[in-house]
Amino acid sequence: MIITYAVAAVVAMAAGLKAAQHPRLEFWRRWDRGLVRFVMAWFYLLHGIAGIAVTALANHLDWVPLPTGSGREWANGALYGIAAAVFLRIEITSFGLVHVDPARTVFRIGLEFFEGRLDAGVARAVPRQLGDLQPVPLWRVAWRLYNRHVESELHPADADAHGDWLNDLTDQTLAGAAYPTLADTLEANERLQATERVRQYCEDLILDNCDATIHLGDVPPPDPQS
C-alpha cells in the first residue's frame, strides 16, 4: 500500500512539470535559482499531495483498477497519479472561465505571492554578479546587451546615441585596465566612474528586458581572421 501512495505522488509530481509556466519563470530561475527551487518544490509537493489524496479516496471507495497480479501496487499507484494530474489539469469552461485549470491557477497564484521576493532577489543578484566582472568582460557584456536589446529594438538614431555614449564609457573603462600604457591618460576615479556607469547600464538592460540568457563569463572576442 505504501508503494501505491508513493508511486501516485511521484507520477502526479512529474505531471506538474508542464503546468509550471510563467512568462518570467526562466528569468527568475537564471538569477535567483534558490528561491525559484523553493517555489517549484512547493508546487510539486501540491501535486504529490493530490496524488496521495486520490489514492486515499480510491481506497475509501474500494476502487482498485488492478486488484490482482504482479506489480499491481506500482500500476495502481501510476493510475492514481495520472488521475490526480488529470483532475488538476481539467479546463474549466463554465461560468465564463475559459482554459483555466487548477494546476496552472494554483501555480500562478503561488508565483504572484512570491513575485515580490523573486524580483527583490533578482535585483540583488544582478548587481552582485555584474560587480564581480573585470572591465574587459564587463565591456563585452555591455555590448552584447546593446546589440540584443537596444540596436535591434530602438529607432536607429536612438540606438546610435546609445552606442556613442556606451563607446565613450567603454574607452574610459578600458583605459589603464586593458592597456597598461594608457594607465596615466585618465585619473583612477574617472575610470572607476566610467566602469560603474557601464555596470549600471548592463543592470538596467537586464532587469528592464528580463534577460535570462546573457552570459557574464569572460568569453574571448571572435577572431577577425576566422
C-alpha positions in Angstrom: 0.0 0.0 0.0 2.9 2.4 0.8 4.3 1.7 -2.7 0.9 2.7 -4.2 0.9 6.0 -2.4 4.5 6.8 -3.2 4.1 6.0 -6.9 0.9 8.1 -7.1 2.7 11.0 -5.6 5.7 10.8 -7.9 3.6 10.4 -11.0 1.4 13.4 -10.0 4.5 15.5 -9.3 6.1 14.5 -12.7 2.8 15.6 -14.4 3.2 19.0 -12.8 6.2 19.8 -14.9 4.3 21.1 -17.9 1.9 23.1 -15.6 4.8 25.2 -14.2 4.6 28.0 -16.6 5.1 31.8 -16.2 6.5 34.5 -18.5 9.3 35.4 -16.1 10.0 32.0 -14.7 13.2 31.5 -16.6 14.3 35.0 -15.8 13.9 34.4 -12.0 15.5 31.0 -12.3 18.5 32.4 -14.1 19.3 35.0 -11.4 17.8 33.6 -8.2 17.7 29.8 -8.6 17.4 29.1 -4.9 14.1 30.8 -4.3 12.7 29.5 -7.6 13.6 26.0 -6.4 11.7 26.6 -3.2 8.6 27.8 -5.1 8.8 24.9 -7.5 9.2 22.4 -4.7 6.1 23.8 -3.1 4.2 23.4 -6.4 5.3 19.8 -6.9 4.5 19.0 -3.3 1.0 20.1 -4.0 0.8 17.7 -6.9 2.2 14.9 -4.8 -0.5 15.6 -2.1 -3.1 15.5 -4.8 -1.8 12.0 -5.9 -2.0 10.8 -2.3 -5.5 12.2 -1.8 -6.8 10.5 -5.0 -5.2 7.2 -3.8 -6.8 7.6 -0.3 -10.2 8.4 -1.9 -9.9 5.4 -4.2 -9.1 3.1 -1.3 -12.0 4.5 0.6 -14.4 3.9 -2.3 -12.8 0.5 -2.8 -11.8 1.4 -6.4 -8.9 -0.8 -7.3 -8.2 -0.9 -11.1 -5.9 -3.9 -10.8 -6.9 -6.0 -7.7 -4.5 -8.8 -8.5 -1.4 -9.5 -10.5 2.3 -8.9 -10.2 3.2 -5.3 -9.7 -0.4 -4.2 -9.1 0.7 -1.7 -6.4 3.0 0.1 -8.9 0.4 0.0 -11.6 -2.4 1.2 -9.4 -0.2 4.0 -8.0 0.6 5.1 -11.5 -3.1 5.2 -12.4 -4.0 7.1 -9.3 -1.2 9.6 -10.0 -2.4 10.1 -13.6 -6.0 10.6 -12.3 -4.8 13.3 -9.9 -2.9 15.0 -12.7 -5.9 14.9 -15.0 -8.0 16.4 -12.3 -5.6 19.2 -11.7 -5.4 19.9 -15.4 -9.2 19.9 -16.1 -10.1 23.0 -18.0 -13.0 24.9 -16.5 -15.2 26.4 -19.2 -18.3 27.2 -17.2 -19.2 30.5 -15.5 -17.4 32.4 -18.2 -14.0 30.9 -17.5 -12.0 29.6 -20.5 -8.9 27.4 -20.4 -8.4 27.6 -16.6 -7.1 24.5 -14.9 -6.5 24.1 -11.2 -2.8 23.3 -11.6 -1.8 26.4 -13.6 -4.1 28.6 -11.5 -2.5 27.4 -8.2 1.0 27.9 -9.7 0.2 31.4 -10.9 -1.3 32.3 -7.5 1.8 30.9 -5.8 4.2 32.8 -8.0 2.2 36.0 -7.5 2.6 35.5 -3.8 6.3 35.2 -4.1 6.7 37.6 -7.0 7.9 40.5 -4.8 10.5 38.3 -3.2 11.6 36.9 -6.5 12.0 40.4 -8.1 13.9 41.6 -5.0 16.2 38.6 -5.2 16.9 39.3 -8.8 17.5 43.0 -8.1 20.2 41.9 -5.6 21.7 39.1 -7.7 22.2 41.1 -11.0 24.3 43.9 -9.5 26.3 41.4 -7.4 27.2 39.2 -10.4 28.0 42.2 -12.5 30.1 43.6 -9.7 32.3 40.6 -10.0 33.3 41.4 -13.6 36.5 43.0 -14.5 36.4 45.9 -17.0 37.1 43.8 -20.2 34.4 41.2 -19.6 32.0 43.9 -18.4 32.6 45.8 -21.7 31.8 42.7 -23.7 28.6 42.1 -21.7 27.5 45.7 -22.2 27.9 45.4 -26.0 26.1 42.1 -26.1 23.2 43.6 -24.2 23.3 46.7 -26.5 23.1 44.5 -29.6 20.3 42.4 -28.2 18.0 45.0 -26.6 19.0 48.4 -28.0 20.2 48.1 -31.5 17.6 45.6 -32.5 14.6 47.3 -30.8 15.1 51.1 -30.8 15.0 53.6 -33.7 18.4 53.6 -35.4 19.0 57.2 -34.4 18.3 56.4 -30.7 20.3 53.2 -30.9 23.3 55.2 -32.4 23.1 57.7 -29.5 23.2 54.8 -27.0 26.1 53.3 -28.9 28.1 56.6 -29.0 27.5 57.1 -25.2 28.5 53.5 -24.5 31.5 53.7 -26.7 32.8 56.8 -24.8 32.3 55.0 -21.5 34.0 51.9 -22.9 37.1 53.8 -23.8 37.3 55.3 -20.4 36.6 51.9 -18.7 39.4 50.1 -20.6 41.9 52.9 -20.4 44.6 51.8 -18.0 42.8 48.5 -17.3 43.3 46.5 -20.5 46.2 48.6 -21.8 48.8 49.5 -19.2 50.5 52.0 -21.4 47.4 54.2 -21.1 47.2 54.0 -17.4 48.2 57.6 -17.0 45.8 59.0 -19.5 42.8 59.1 -17.1 42.5 59.6 -13.4 41.7 56.5 -11.5 38.4 57.9 -10.2 37.3 58.8 -13.7 37.9 55.2 -14.8 36.0 54.0 -11.8 33.0 56.2 -12.5 33.0 55.1 -16.2 33.1 51.5 -15.1 30.2 51.9 -12.7 28.2 53.6 -15.4 28.7 50.7 -17.8 27.8 48.3 -14.9 24.6 50.3 -14.3 23.8 50.3 -18.0 24.1 46.5 -18.0 22.0 46.1 -14.9 19.2 48.3 -16.3 19.1 46.4 -19.6 19.0 43.0 -17.9 16.2 44.0 -15.4 14.1 46.0 -17.9 14.2 43.3 -20.5 14.1 40.3 -18.1 17.1 38.9 -19.8 17.6 35.3 -18.7 20.3 34.2 -21.2 23.1 36.7 -21.1 26.5 35.1 -20.4 28.7 37.0 -17.9 31.8 34.9 -18.4 35.0 36.3 -20.0 34.4 34.9 -23.5 37.2 35.9 -25.9 36.2 38.1 -28.8 35.8 36.4 -32.2 39.0 36.0 -34.3 38.8 38.5 -37.1 40.7 36.1 -39.4 38.3 33.2 -38.8 
